[in-house]
Amino acid sequence: MTGFSGLHDSILIHILSFLYAKQVIRTSILSTRWRYLFALLPNLHFDFEGDLWRRGYTSYRHIDIYSYGCLVDKMLITHNMTNIDKLRLKCRAMIDPDRFHAWISAAVHRGVKHLDLNISPGKFTTRPAVLFTCRTLVTLKLCMEFDFVLDVPKGAHFPNLKTIYLEEVNFSNDDSVKSLLSGCTSLEDLVIEKFLMSNISNFNISHHLLKRLTLLYTYQSDYGWITIDAPNLVYLEYDDELVAGYSLQNLQSLVKADIDISNSLEVDGSTFFRGICNVRSLILSDTSLELLLSCEPLPVFANLVKLKIHCSNDLRPYYGQWEKGLETLLSSLPELEKLEFNQEALISLREKVPSCLLSKLKSIKISGFTDERDCIGKAKYFLKNGRALEKLTIRTSLRYSEERKSKISKVLSASPRESKHLCIFIF
């Protein structure tokens, strides 16, 4: 350890930054030089459950919770000799609200930039006023529990906050959502997961600088609305059911969308899909495709160049019940250049060939491919009509032997093709 003690403080602090807080604090007994070195760490990581697991415990003990709290107190409050760059608190044991607020206050006063809280603070509505005055925050991540309600006051101001990740965090009302977003004047990335809309009538996400928005598994009310007004939004991920209504405005900058909607066809998705029809790259689940095909009239995706349909194994048997398939959507994609789909999503082959296949489609990837006549016919259809086609990738079942793959290759290679620059790959 003598060799380590001879190193510059900045090097020792860098080494300590790779350790958990409890391991760091133990180094203070090595020598006088190390006694208060931990107080200079810019990154603090407290992981209560991880520490229990490493010691072989599988359940909480009161003494462990007390010890954990004292450790955080010592490193956050008692020894506050330097600013904090990153603070991560992970503890699902019940933490006293006053103590929790004291930790947040200490982090704010020490200029924390990246705050990551994975914590169960008890059943209370939190409004630690000091958090909403933190001008240094760049990243805020809150992973709580459904009894945690975030009540954001008017006038909250996070001038440097660019990324917000909220999981199992509820808002007290519509105004609380508005206060948070209006106070984040530099916000670029917003992720909301497992969000309960019981207190919200209109979940209004309006922000002029927001670039990426992710909404996952919200627990919605039957009457809730979602409003998205984001002129600089380039990426949208929506994995959920549809709510009662949507207002999607100013999404002309949208480049990529990843949509997985699990509703039945009793819900009309027209407003939602019309709101994202300017997108250039689109990923759809099979259930989202079915919902889109039910829209009247079918939206035209005039700028779409890349489309991927991902298939759920549980729903494959139901493709045969569809009245319309991917072939219907292709007629609304005049600029499409790259297409990926499971062969079962293509229900029929239209005599009127989609314009994108005649002049634009360059790459097609078909998964779930078989050597059955119907499936082979689908590939031949693309070969026959794909004038701009450069690459056709066929992905068969894992159980297919090389001999069966070779037979597919021979059949397709001998089939008429419109493109002279086409390569066929079979896996």
Sequence and secondary structure as in RCSB ss.txt:
>XXXX:A:sequence
MTGFSGLHDSILIHILSFLYAKQVIRTSILSTRWRYLFALLPNLHFDFEGDLWRRGYTSYRHIDIYSYGCLVDKM
LITHNMTNIDKLRLKCRAMIDPDRFHAWISAAVHRGVKHLDLNISPGKFTTRPAVLFTCRTLVTLKLCMEFDFVL
DVPKGAHFPNLKTIYLEEVNFSNDDSVKSLLSGCTSLEDLVIEKFLMSNISNFNISHHLLKRLTLLYTYQSDYGW
ITIDAPNLVYLEYDDELVAGYSLQNLQSLVKADIDISNSLEVDGSTFFRGICNVRSLILSDTSLELLLSCEPLPV
FANLVKLKIHCSNDLRPYYGQWEKGLETLLSSLPELEKLEFNQEALISLREKVPSCLLSKLKSIKISGFTDERDC
IGKAKYFLKNGRALEKLTIRTSLRYSEERKSKISKVLSASPRESKHLCIFIF
>XXXX:A:secstr
 HHHHTS HHHHHHHHTTS HHHHHHGGGS GGGTTGGGG SEEEEEHHHHHHHTT  S  HHHHHHHHHHHIII
III   S  SEEEEEEEEE  HHHHHHHHHHHHHTT SEEEEEEE  S EE  GGGGG SS SEEEEE  TT EE
   TT   TT  EEEEES EESSHHHHHHHHHH TT  EEEEES B TT SEEEEE SS  EEEEES B  TT E
EEEE TT  EEEEEE   SEEEEE  TT  EEEEEE   TTS  HHHHHHTTT SEEEEEHHHHHHHHT SS   
 TT  EEEEE  TTTGGGGGG SS HHHHHTT TT  EEEEEGGG     SS  HHHHHT  EEEEEEE SSHHH
HHHHHHHHHH TT  EEEEEE TT  HHHHHHHHHHHHTS  S SS EEEE 
